[in-house]
Amino acid sequence: MAHATRSEVFDVDINNIYEVLLDYEKYPEFMTGVDKVTILDSSETESRVEYQINVIKKLNYILKLEQSRPTQISWSFESGDLFKVNSGSWDLKDLGDGKTEVVYNVEVEAKGFFPGSGKIAQKLTETQLPGLMESIRERAKSL
């Protein structure tokens, strides 16, 4: 199982960051490897979202997300092509003066074994994290 955590301080208001993270259907506009996102069900506190990504190969999966405005979005795996486990969270802490601590946690495990499965998990957790954080920061700054 692959696990990763990354923490950064953004010079961006907590509400702007939360809005970017909550706008699931816009992810393909600024997140590398995300081809399409479809919201299946949504309320203020929960969503079911289908992701279509292209990381070494095209994959589909559905996550159940729990939303606590404006401090956390957490998720758990519901179904999909690749994962046995895909859980994690975005945790936001208002530091004042327009600064926000952003902590990303993710744990993934692929179903069975197929060529490249280990690399997909590694790419999703370790390799893409710096770029993911930067894309969230830049998108939130533009609001």
C-alpha positions as CSV (number, residue, x, y, z in Angstrom):
1,M,0.0,0.0,0.0
2,A,1.3,3.5,-0.9
3,H,0.8,6.4,1.5
4,A,1.8,10.0,1.2
5,T,1.3,13.2,3.2
6,R,2.3,16.7,2.2
7,S,1.9,19.9,4.1
8,E,2.4,23.4,2.8
9,V,1.4,26.9,3.8
10,F,-0.4,28.8,1.0
11,D,-0.5,32.6,0.9
12,V,-4.2,32.2,0.1
13,D,-7.5,32.6,2.0
14,I,-8.9,29.3,3.4
15,N,-12.2,29.8,1.7
16,N,-10.7,30.2,-1.7
17,I,-8.8,26.9,-1.3
18,Y,-11.8,25.1,-0.1
19,E,-13.9,26.3,-3.1
20,V,-11.2,25.1,-5.5
21,L,-11.1,21.7,-3.8
22,L,-14.9,21.4,-3.7
23,D,-15.3,22.3,-7.4
24,Y,-14.7,18.7,-8.5
25,E,-15.9,19.0,-12.1
26,K,-13.3,21.7,-12.8
27,Y,-10.4,19.4,-11.8
28,P,-9.6,18.6,-15.5
29,E,-8.9,22.3,-16.1
30,F,-5.9,22.4,-13.8
31,M,-5.0,18.9,-12.5
32,T,-2.6,16.9,-14.6
33,G,-3.9,13.4,-15.5
34,V,-7.5,14.1,-14.7
35,D,-9.6,13.7,-17.9
36,K,-13.1,14.0,-16.6
37,V,-15.0,14.3,-13.3
38,T,-18.8,13.7,-12.9
39,I,-20.7,14.5,-9.7
40,L,-23.1,11.6,-9.1
41,D,-24.7,12.9,-5.9
42,S,-24.0,16.0,-3.9
43,S,-25.1,17.9,-0.7
44,E,-23.4,20.4,1.5
45,T,-21.7,17.6,3.5
46,E,-21.3,14.6,1.2
47,S,-20.7,13.9,-2.5
48,R,-20.2,10.8,-4.7
49,V,-17.9,11.6,-7.5
50,E,-16.6,9.6,-10.5
51,Y,-13.1,10.3,-11.7
52,Q,-11.6,9.4,-15.1
53,I,-7.8,9.7,-14.9
54,N,-5.0,9.0,-17.3
55,V,-1.9,7.9,-15.3
56,I,0.1,5.5,-17.3
57,K,-3.3,4.1,-18.4
58,K,-6.9,5.3,-18.4
59,L,-8.8,4.5,-15.2
60,N,-12.3,5.2,-13.7
61,Y,-13.2,5.2,-10.0
62,I,-15.9,6.5,-7.7
63,L,-15.1,8.2,-4.3
64,K,-17.4,9.1,-1.5
65,L,-16.4,12.5,-0.1
66,E,-17.3,14.1,3.2
67,Q,-17.1,17.9,3.3
68,S,-16.7,20.1,6.4
69,R,-16.7,23.7,5.2
70,P,-14.0,25.2,5.2
71,T,-11.6,22.9,7.0
72,Q,-11.7,19.4,5.5
73,I,-12.7,17.2,2.5
74,S,-12.1,13.5,3.1
75,W,-12.7,10.6,0.9
76,S,-13.0,6.8,0.7
77,F,-13.1,4.4,-2.2
78,E,-16.4,3.1,-3.4
79,S,-15.7,1.3,-6.7
80,G,-13.5,1.3,-9.8
81,D,-11.0,-0.2,-12.1
82,L,-7.7,-0.1,-10.2
83,F,-8.1,0.5,-6.5
84,K,-8.7,-1.7,-3.6
85,V,-8.1,1.3,-1.3
86,N,-8.1,5.0,-2.1
87,S,-8.7,7.1,1.0
88,G,-7.4,10.4,2.3
89,S,-8.2,14.0,3.1
90,W,-7.5,17.7,2.5
91,D,-7.1,19.4,5.8
92,L,-7.1,23.2,5.9
93,K,-6.1,25.4,8.8
94,D,-6.6,29.2,8.8
95,L,-3.3,30.8,10.0
96,G,-4.7,34.3,9.7
97,D,-3.5,37.2,7.4
98,G,-4.7,35.3,4.4
99,K,-2.4,32.3,5.0
100,T,-3.7,28.7,5.1
101,E,-1.9,25.4,6.1
102,V,-2.9,22.8,3.5
103,V,-2.3,19.1,4.4
104,Y,-2.9,16.4,1.8
105,N,-3.1,12.8,3.0
106,V,-3.6,9.8,0.7
107,E,-3.4,6.0,0.9
108,V,-3.9,3.8,-2.1
109,E,-3.6,0.2,-2.9
110,A,-4.2,-1.4,-6.3
111,K,-6.4,-4.5,-6.9
112,G,-4.3,-7.5,-7.6
113,F,-1.3,-7.2,-9.8
114,F,-0.8,-6.1,-13.3
115,P,2.2,-4.6,-15.1
116,G,2.6,-1.1,-14.0
117,S,0.2,-1.2,-10.9
118,G,3.0,-0.3,-8.5
119,K,4.1,2.6,-10.6
120,I,0.6,4.0,-10.8
121,A,0.3,4.0,-7.0
122,Q,3.7,5.6,-6.6
123,K,3.0,8.2,-9.3
124,L,-0.4,9.1,-7.7
125,T,1.1,9.5,-4.2
126,E,4.7,10.7,-4.5
127,T,5.6,11.9,-7.9
128,Q,2.6,14.2,-8.6
129,L,2.2,15.7,-5.1
130,P,4.4,18.8,-5.6
131,G,2.6,19.6,-8.9
132,L,-0.8,18.9,-7.4
133,M,-0.2,21.3,-4.5
134,E,1.1,24.0,-6.8
135,S,-1.9,23.7,-9.2
136,I,-4.3,24.0,-6.2
137,R,-2.4,27.1,-4.9
138,E,-2.4,28.8,-8.3
139,R,-6.1,28.1,-8.9
140,A,-7.1,29.4,-5.5
141,K,-5.0,32.6,-6.0
142,S,-6.9,33.3,-9.2
143,L,-10.3,33.5,-7.4
